[in-house]
């Protein structure tokens, strides 16, 4: 148990997730999601994709949207980038 706990605590993603990520976009379109991640990465904004595993389990029929999330400190910058690209909407 202690080894597992050390591994979890050493994982930086654990801290990002536990700090309360902010949802930017919900989409079932994997191509658009990839584009948005690249767009934000070019602006120096780190993103995570939530609900990707459940989306894979449902067989790709598009029932469960994936969520693109960022840290609260980067939310305003990310929204600005997406608005400038006219990509700040859910589909």
N, CA, C and O atoms as CSV, one atom per row, in Angstrom:
chain,resi,resn,atom,element,x,y,z
A,1,UNK,N,N,0.823,-1.193,0.000
A,1,UNK,CA,C,0.000,0.000,0.000
A,1,UNK,C,C,0.864,1.251,0.000
A,1,UNK,O,O,0.562,2.216,-0.703
A,2,UNK,N,N,1.935,1.241,0.784
A,2,UNK,CA,C,2.798,2.418,0.878
A,2,UNK,C,C,3.496,2.689,-0.450
A,2,UNK,O,O,3.687,3.846,-0.825
A,3,UNK,N,N,3.883,1.623,-1.167
A,3,UNK,CA,C,4.538,1.796,-2.457
A,3,UNK,C,C,3.564,2.422,-3.448
A,3,UNK,O,O,3.921,3.337,-4.190
A,4,UNK,N,N,2.341,1.922,-3.454
A,4,UNK,CA,C,1.322,2.487,-4.350
A,4,UNK,C,C,1.082,3.962,-4.038
A,4,UNK,O,O,1.003,4.781,-4.954
A,5,UNK,N,N,0.966,4.304,-2.772
A,5,UNK,CA,C,0.724,5.678,-2.372
A,5,UNK,C,C,1.877,6.583,-2.788
A,5,UNK,O,O,1.648,7.705,-3.237
A,6,UNK,N,N,3.099,6.115,-2.645
A,6,UNK,CA,C,4.258,6.904,-3.082
A,6,UNK,C,C,4.226,7.138,-4.582
A,6,UNK,O,O,4.556,8.232,-5.042
A,7,UNK,N,N,3.836,6.131,-5.355
A,7,UNK,CA,C,3.763,6.281,-6.809
A,7,UNK,C,C,2.688,7.291,-7.201
A,7,UNK,O,O,2.895,8.110,-8.096
A,8,UNK,N,N,1.555,7.231,-6.536
A,8,UNK,CA,C,0.475,8.166,-6.840
A,8,UNK,C,C,0.886,9.584,-6.486
A,8,UNK,O,O,0.661,10.507,-7.269
A,9,UNK,N,N,1.482,9.767,-5.323
A,9,UNK,CA,C,1.877,11.102,-4.901
A,9,UNK,C,C,3.008,11.663,-5.748
A,9,UNK,O,O,3.132,12.881,-5.878
A,10,UNK,N,N,3.828,10.808,-6.320
A,10,UNK,CA,C,4.923,11.260,-7.172
A,10,UNK,C,C,4.442,11.672,-8.558
A,10,UNK,O,O,5.152,12.364,-9.287
A,11,UNK,N,N,3.254,11.252,-8.913
A,11,UNK,CA,C,2.706,11.542,-10.240
A,11,UNK,C,C,2.179,12.972,-10.287
A,11,UNK,O,O,1.276,13.326,-9.529
A,12,UNK,N,N,2.739,13.799,-11.176
A,12,UNK,CA,C,2.333,15.201,-11.279
A,12,UNK,C,C,0.890,15.332,-11.739
A,12,UNK,O,O,0.204,16.275,-11.345
A,13,UNK,N,N,0.416,14.406,-12.562
A,13,UNK,CA,C,-0.970,14.469,-13.034
A,13,UNK,C,C,-1.945,14.351,-11.871
A,13,UNK,O,O,-3.019,14.953,-11.900
A,14,UNK,N,N,-1.588,13.595,-10.866
A,14,UNK,CA,C,-2.457,13.463,-9.699
A,14,UNK,C,C,-2.698,14.824,-9.061
A,14,UNK,O,O,-3.826,15.137,-8.679
A,15,UNK,N,N,-1.664,15.626,-8.944
A,15,UNK,CA,C,-1.818,16.938,-8.320
A,15,UNK,C,C,-2.636,17.865,-9.205
A,15,UNK,O,O,-3.443,18.645,-8.699
A,16,UNK,N,N,-2.444,17.794,-10.514
A,16,UNK,CA,C,-3.222,18.643,-11.419
A,16,UNK,C,C,-4.714,18.304,-11.331
A,16,UNK,O,O,-5.563,19.195,-11.280
A,17,UNK,N,N,-5.013,17.020,-11.313
A,17,UNK,CA,C,-6.409,16.584,-11.272
A,17,UNK,C,C,-7.045,16.945,-9.936
A,17,UNK,O,O,-8.207,17.349,-9.890
A,18,UNK,N,N,-6.295,16.803,-8.858
A,18,UNK,CA,C,-6.868,17.054,-7.542
A,18,UNK,C,C,-7.020,18.543,-7.248
A,18,UNK,O,O,-7.699,18.904,-6.287
A,19,UNK,N,N,-6.413,19.413,-8.042
A,19,UNK,CA,C,-6.512,20.860,-7.808
A,19,UNK,C,C,-7.761,21.472,-8.413
A,19,UNK,O,O,-7.966,22.678,-8.275
A,20,UNK,N,N,-8.590,20.706,-9.068
A,20,UNK,CA,C,-9.826,21.231,-9.624
A,20,UNK,C,C,-9.638,21.822,-11.005
A,20,UNK,O,O,-9.532,23.038,-11.163
A,21,UNK,N,N,-9.597,20.978,-11.978
A,21,UNK,CA,C,-9.436,21.424,-13.357
A,21,UNK,C,C,-10.743,22.064,-13.837
A,21,UNK,O,O,-11.825,21.730,-13.356
A,22,UNK,N,N,-10.622,22.980,-14.784
A,22,UNK,CA,C,-11.768,23.691,-15.329
A,22,UNK,C,C,-12.061,23.189,-16.741
A,22,UNK,O,O,-11.159,23.104,-17.574
A,23,UNK,N,N,-13.311,22.860,-17.004
A,23,UNK,CA,C,-13.712,22.349,-18.317
A,23,UNK,C,C,-13.831,23.494,-19.309
A,23,UNK,O,O,-14.494,24.497,-19.043
A,24,UNK,N,N,-13.178,23.332,-20.460
A,24,UNK,CA,C,-13.272,24.319,-21.538
A,24,UNK,C,C,-14.311,23.906,-22.570
A,24,UNK,O,O,-15.200,24.682,-22.921
A,25,UNK,N,N,-14.187,22.668,-23.053
A,25,UNK,CA,C,-15.015,22.207,-24.166
A,25,UNK,C,C,-15.415,20.760,-23.929
A,25,UNK,O,O,-14.625,19.964,-23.421
A,26,UNK,N,N,-16.641,20.424,-24.298
A,26,UNK,CA,C,-17.110,19.039,-24.324
A,26,UNK,C,C,-17.378,18.687,-25.781
A,26,UNK,O,O,-18.089,19.409,-26.480
A,27,UNK,N,N,-16.798,17.561,-26.241
A,27,UNK,CA,C,-16.992,17.180,-27.635
A,27,UNK,C,C,-16.902,15.668,-27.806
A,27,UNK,O,O,-16.208,14.983,-27.055
A,28,UNK,N,N,-17.607,15.168,-28.795
A,28,UNK,CA,C,-17.494,13.759,-29.174
A,28,UNK,C,C,-16.609,13.595,-30.402
A,28,UNK,O,O,-16.374,12.473,-30.850
A,29,UNK,N,N,-16.120,14.699,-30.947
A,29,UNK,CA,C,-15.309,14.689,-32.159
A,29,UNK,C,C,-13.828,14.585,-31.785
A,29,UNK,O,O,-13.241,15.552,-31.299
A,30,UNK,N,N,-13.227,13.422,-32.010
A,30,UNK,CA,C,-11.836,13.188,-31.635
A,30,UNK,C,C,-10.872,14.054,-32.440
A,30,UNK,O,O,-9.835,14.470,-31.924
A,31,UNK,N,N,-11.205,14.329,-33.694
A,31,UNK,CA,C,-10.337,15.160,-34.530
A,31,UNK,C,C,-10.328,16.594,-34.009
A,31,UNK,O,O,-9.272,17.220,-33.916
A,32,UNK,N,N,-11.499,17.106,-33.672
A,32,UNK,CA,C,-11.569,18.472,-33.131
A,32,UNK,C,C,-10.848,18.562,-31.795
A,32,UNK,O,O,-10.171,19.553,-31.520
A,33,UNK,N,N,-10.985,17.539,-30.966
A,33,UNK,CA,C,-10.315,17.518,-29.676
A,33,UNK,C,C,-8.797,17.582,-29.850
A,33,UNK,O,O,-8.116,18.319,-29.136
A,34,UNK,N,N,-8.279,16.820,-30.786
A,34,UNK,CA,C,-6.849,16.835,-31.075
A,34,UNK,C,C,-6.401,18.207,-31.575
A,34,UNK,O,O,-5.337,18.695,-31.193
A,35,UNK,N,N,-7.213,18.825,-32.428
A,35,UNK,CA,C,-6.905,20.156,-32.941
A,35,UNK,C,C,-6.855,21.179,-31.801
A,35,UNK,O,O,-5.948,22.009,-31.747
A,36,UNK,N,N,-7.828,21.117,-30.897
A,36,UNK,CA,C,-7.866,22.054,-29.779
A,36,UNK,C,C,-6.674,21.874,-28.855
A,36,UNK,O,O,-6.124,22.854,-28.353
A,37,UNK,N,N,-6.271,20.632,-28.625
A,37,UNK,CA,C,-5.096,20.380,-27.806
A,37,UNK,C,C,-3.846,20.967,-28.453
A,37,UNK,O,O,-3.016,21.564,-27.767
A,38,UNK,N,N,-3.707,20.804,-29.755
A,38,UNK,CA,C,-2.546,21.348,-30.466
A,38,UNK,C,C,-2.562,22.872,-30.441
A,38,UNK,O,O,-1.521,23.507,-30.271
A,39,UNK,N,N,-3.730,23.449,-30.609
A,39,UNK,CA,C,-3.881,24.901,-30.593
A,39,UNK,C,C,-3.450,25.469,-29.242
A,39,UNK,O,O,-2.713,26.454,-29.181
A,40,UNK,N,N,-3.906,24.851,-28.178
A,40,UNK,CA,C,-3.560,25.323,-26.839
A,40,UNK,C,C,-2.102,25.021,-26.489
A,40,UNK,O,O,-1.457,25.808,-25.796
A,41,UNK,N,N,-1.585,23.904,-26.957
A,41,UNK,CA,C,-0.180,23.577,-26.708
A,41,UNK,C,C,0.735,24.601,-27.377
A,41,UNK,O,O,1.759,24.981,-26.809
A,42,UNK,N,N,0.374,25.046,-28.573
A,42,UNK,CA,C,1.154,26.079,-29.257
A,42,UNK,C,C,1.175,27.379,-28.474
A,42,UNK,O,O,2.130,28.150,-28.567
A,43,UNK,N,N,0.122,27.622,-27.700
A,43,UNK,CA,C,0.052,28.823,-26.869
A,43,UNK,C,C,0.703,28.606,-25.504
A,43,UNK,O,O,0.704,29.510,-24.669
A,44,UNK,N,N,1.257,27.413,-25.271
A,44,UNK,CA,C,1.926,27.116,-24.006
A,44,UNK,C,C,0.984,26.759,-22.880
A,44,UNK,O,O,1.337,26.905,-21.709
A,45,UNK,N,N,-0.204,26.296,-23.209
A,45,UNK,CA,C,-1.215,25.948,-22.210
A,45,UNK,C,C,-1.343,24.434,-22.140
A,45,UNK,O,O,-1.639,23.779,-23.139
A,46,UNK,N,N,-1.116,23.880,-20.946
A,46,UNK,CA,C,-1.212,22.430,-20.742
A,46,UNK,C,C,-2.674,22.036,-20.586
A,46,UNK,O,O,-3.418,22.672,-19.839
A,47,UNK,N,N,-3.083,20.988,-21.290
A,47,UNK,CA,C,-4.456,20.491,-21.209
A,47,UNK,C,C,-4.462,19.018,-20.822
A,47,UNK,O,O,-3.465,18.310,-20.964
A,48,UNK,N,N,-5.592,18.589,-20.338
A,48,UNK,CA,C,-5.853,17.169,-20.066
A,48,UNK,C,C,-7.199,16.829,-20.699
A,48,UNK,O,O,-8.050,17.702,-20.872
A,49,UNK,N,N,-7.386,15.565,-21.042
A,49,UNK,CA,C,-8.664,15.097,-21.575
A,49,UNK,C,C,-9.299,14.189,-20.521
A,49,UNK,O,O,-8.725,13.176,-20.122
A,50,UNK,N,N,-10.492,14.576,-20.084
A,50,UNK,CA,C,-11.241,13.759,-19.136
A,50,UNK,C,C,-12.314,12.980,-19.888
A,50,UNK,O,O,-12.780,13.416,-20.940
A,51,UNK,N,N,-12.694,11.858,-19.362
A,51,UNK,CA,C,-13.732,10.976,-19.902
A,51,UNK,C,C,-13.308,10.273,-21.187
A,51,UNK,O,O,-14.157,9.761,-21.917
A,52,UNK,N,N,-12.032,10.241,-21.469
A,52,UNK,CA,C,-11.549,9.531,-22.652
A,52,UNK,C,C,-11.721,8.026,-22.532
A,52,UNK,O,O,-11.985,7.349,-23.526
A,53,UNK,N,N,-11.572,7.496,-21.322
A,53,UNK,CA,C,-11.693,6.048,-21.135
A,53,UNK,C,C,-13.135,5.579,-21.308
A,53,UNK,O,O,-13.376,4.557,-21.950
A,54,UNK,N,N,-14.078,6.294,-20.756
A,54,UNK,CA,C,-15.478,5.884,-20.916
A,54,UNK,C,C,-15.895,6.021,-22.368
A,54,UNK,O,O,-16.699,5.234,-22.868
A,55,UNK,N,N,-15.347,7.022,-23.046
A,55,UNK,CA,C,-15.648,7.200,-24.454
A,55,UNK,C,C,-15.133,6.011,-25.267
A,55,UNK,O,O,-15.778,5.588,-26.226
A,56,UNK,N,N,-13.975,5.475,-24.886
A,56,UNK,CA,C,-13.432,4.305,-25.575
A,56,UNK,C,C,-14.258,3.059,-25.275
A,56,UNK,O,O,-14.437,2.211,-26.149
A,57,UNK,N,N,-14.760,2.941,-24.054
A,57,UNK,CA,C,-15.554,1.775,-23.673
A,57,UNK,C,C,-16.897,1.716,-24.386
A,57,UNK,O,O,-17.417,0.629,-24.637
A,58,UNK,N,N,-17.462,2.874,-24.714
A,58,UNK,CA,C,-18.780,2.875,-25.337
A,58,UNK,C,C,-18.733,2.511,-26.809
A,58,UNK,O,O,-19.771,2.461,-27.469
A,59,UNK,N,N,-17.559,2.260,-27.324
A,59,UNK,CA,C,-17.442,1.723,-28.673
A,59,UNK,C,C,-17.397,2.751,-29.787
A,59,UNK,O,O,-17.590,2.407,-30.953
A,60,UNK,N,N,-17.147,3.997,-29.453
A,60,UNK,CA,C,-17.008,5.016,-30.476
A,60,UNK,C,C,-18.307,5.478,-31.114
A,60,UNK,O,O,-18.298,6.034,-32.212
A,61,UNK,N,N,-19.438,5.248,-30.423
A,61,UNK,CA,C,-20.712,5.679,-31.017
A,61,UNK,C,C,-21.048,7.127,-30.678
A,61,UNK,O,O,-22.065,7.650,-31.134
A,62,UNK,N,N,-20.204,7.777,-29.885
A,62,UNK,CA,C,-20.370,9.201,-29.625
A,62,UNK,C,C,-21.409,9.565,-28.594
A,62,UNK,O,O,-22.003,10.640,-28.676
A,63,UNK,N,N,-21.649,8.698,-27.625
A,63,UNK,CA,C,-22.652,8.976,-26.604
A,63,UNK,C,C,-22.072,9.839,-25.486
A,63,UNK,O,O,-22.740,10.749,-24.996
A,64,UNK,N,N,-20.843,9.559,-25.085
A,64,UNK,CA,C,-20.212,10.284,-23.983
A,64,UNK,C,C,-19.166,11.256,-24.524
A,64,UNK,O,O,-18.164,10.827,-25.097
A,65,UNK,N,N,-19.384,12.545,-24.351
A,65,UNK,CA,C,-18.386,13.507,-24.831
A,65,UNK,C,C,-17.138,13.500,-23.945
A,65,UNK,O,O,-17.211,13.244,-22.743
A,66,UNK,N,N,-16.027,13.779,-24.550
A,66,UNK,CA,C,-14.776,13.963,-23.822
A,66,UNK,C,C,-14.705,15.422,-23.412
A,66,UNK,O,O,-15.237,16.299,-24.093
A,67,UNK,N,N,-14.033,15.674,-22.280
A,67,UNK,CA,C,-13.898,17.047,-21.788
A,67,UNK,C,C,-12.445,17.488,-21.876
A,67,UNK,O,O,-11.545,16.772,-21.435
A,68,UNK,N,N,-12.221,18.655,-22.439
A,68,UNK,CA,C,-10.902,19.265,-22.487
A,68,UNK,C,C,-10.818,20.222,-21.304
A,68,UNK,O,O,-11.621,21.149,-21.195
A,69,UNK,N,N,-9.846,19.999,-20.416
A,69,UNK,CA,C,-9.762,20.772,-19.181
A,69,UNK,C,C,-8.381,21.403,-19.032
A,69,UNK,O,O,-7.397,20.925,-19.595
A,70,UNK,N,N,-8.334,22.490,-18.259
A,70,UNK,CA,C,-7.089,23.193,-17.958
A,70,UNK,C,C,-7.074,23.557,-16.479
A,70,UNK,O,O,-8.091,23.462,-15.792
A,71,UNK,N,N,-5.914,23.971,-16.005
A,71,UNK,CA,C,-5.807,24.472,-14.639
A,71,UNK,C,C,-6.572,25.777,-14.512
A,71,UNK,O,O,-6.658,26.533,-15.481
A,72,UNK,N,N,-7.129,26.059,-13.346
A,72,UNK,CA,C,-7.857,27.321,-13.164
A,72,UNK,C,C,-7.015,28.555,-13.485
A,72,UNK,O,O,-7.544,29.558,-13.964
A,73,UNK,N,N,-5.723,28.489,-13.227
A,73,UNK,CA,C,-4.853,29.642,-13.492
A,73,UNK,C,C,-4.664,29.899,-14.984
A,73,UNK,O,O,-4.255,30.994,-15.371
A,74,UNK,N,N,-4.952,28.916,-15.822
A,74,UNK,CA,C,-4.790,29.064,-17.263
A,74,UNK,C,C,-6.118,29.151,-18.012
A,74,UNK,O,O,-6.138,29.200,-19.242
A,75,UNK,N,N,-7.213,29.171,-17.280
A,75,UNK,CA,C,-8.528,29.146,-17.918
A,75,UNK,C,C,-8.782,30.366,-18.798
A,75,UNK,O,O,-9.236,30.216,-19.932
A,76,UNK,N,N,-8.502,31.555,-18.307
A,76,UNK,CA,C,-8.768,32.766,-19.076
A,76,UNK,C,C,-7.938,32.798,-20.362
A,76,UNK,O,O,-8.450,33.140,-21.428
A,77,UNK,N,N,-6.668,32.444,-20.259
A,77,UNK,CA,C,-5.809,32.420,-21.446
A,77,UNK,C,C,-6.304,31.395,-22.456
A,77,UNK,O,O,-6.322,31.662,-23.657
A,78,UNK,N,N,-6.707,30.220,-21.971
A,78,UNK,CA,C,-7.197,29.169,-22.864
A,78,UNK,C,C,-8.492,29.584,-23.546
A,78,UNK,O,O,-8.663,29.354,-24.743
A,79,UNK,N,N,-9.406,30.194,-22.797
A,79,UNK,CA,C,-10.660,30.658,-23.394
A,79,UNK,C,C,-10.399,31.725,-24.455
A,79,UNK,O,O,-11.067,31.752,-25.488
A,80,UNK,N,N,-9.436,32.597,-24.203
A,80,UNK,CA,C,-9.085,33.635,-25.170
A,80,UNK,C,C,-8.552,33.033,-26.459
A,80,UNK,O,O,-8.929,33.461,-27.550
A,81,UNK,N,N,-7.678,32.043,-26.339
A,81,UNK,CA,C,-7.125,31.378,-27.524
A,81,UNK,C,C,-8.236,30.714,-28.323
A,81,UNK,O,O,-8.279,30.834,-29.548
A,82,UNK,N,N,-9.129,30.017,-27.642
A,82,UNK,CA,C,-10.215,29.329,-28.341
A,82,UNK,C,C,-11.217,30.302,-28.954
A,82,UNK,O,O,-11.743,30.048,-30.038
A,83,UNK,N,N,-11.482,31.407,-28.276
A,83,UNK,CA,C,-12.397,32.417,-28.845
A,83,UNK,C,C,-11.788,33.056,-30.097
A,83,UNK,O,O,-12.487,33.273,-31.087
A,84,UNK,N,N,-10.488,33.355,-30.053
A,84,UNK,CA,C,-9.815,33.943,-31.217
A,84,UNK,C,C,-9.858,33.012,-32.420
A,84,UNK,O,O,-9.923,33.464,-33.563
A,85,UNK,N,N,-9.822,31.707,-32.155
A,85,UNK,CA,C,-9.879,30.715,-33.223
A,85,UNK,C,C,-11.326,30.317,-33.564
A,85,UNK,O,O,-11.559,29.462,-34.418
A,86,UNK,N,N,-12.286,30.948,-32.886
A,86,UNK,CA,C,-13.710,30.643,-33.051
A,86,UNK,C,C,-14.009,29.161,-32.802
A,86,UNK,O,O,-14.782,28.535,-33.528
A,87,UNK,N,N,-13.375,28.615,-31.752
A,87,UNK,CA,C,-13.541,27.204,-31.395
A,87,UNK,C,C,-14.045,27.036,-29.952
A,87,UNK,O,O,-13.967,25.938,-29.400
A,88,UNK,N,N,-14.550,28.090,-29.347
A,88,UNK,CA,C,-15.002,28.008,-27.962
A,88,UNK,C,C,-16.489,27.692,-27.924
A,88,UNK,O,O,-17.319,28.566,-27.677
A,89,UNK,N,N,-16.813,26.419,-28.174
A,89,UNK,CA,C,-18.200,25.953,-28.113
A,89,UNK,C,C,-18.202,24.448,-27.886
A,89,UNK,O,O,-17.228,23.761,-28.194
A,90,UNK,N,N,-19.306,23.944,-27.345
A,90,UNK,CA,C,-19.492,22.502,-27.149
A,90,UNK,C,C,-20.218,21.941,-28.356
A,90,UNK,O,O,-21.076,22.606,-28.936
A,91,UNK,N,N,-19.878,20.725,-28.735
A,91,UNK,CA,C,-20.624,20.055,-29.804
A,91,UNK,C,C,-20.915,18.624,-29.450
A,91,UNK,O,O,-21.537,17.908,-30.235
